[in-house]
Amino acid sequence: MAALGSARPGAAADPVGWNPKAAAAYLDQRQDWWQKWPGAARDHGTYCVSCHTVATYALARPALRGALGETTASASGACTRTSASA
């Protein structure tokens, strides 16, 4: 997590392959898949916020949002918050 906090807004990918934009896109894609997977479905249009799947997203994605200069949560992040509070 320390590496996430040190990412520079607007910085290009570094020489060892760290690309915050690609990391954010990957996390969003995996979260989208989890939200649509029938096995994760729960009542009231929500889905399971399993610790081993959603915790990584919930911790890492906000840090990437800041590093990328994003001011709002992604659609996946907004849906995750809704499911967690239901």
Buried (B, 14 or more C-beta within 10 A) or exposed (E): EEEBEEBEEEEEEEEEEEBBEEBBEEBBEBBBEBBEEEEBEEEEEBBBBEEEBBEEBBEBBBBBBBBBEBEEBBEBBEBBEEBEEE
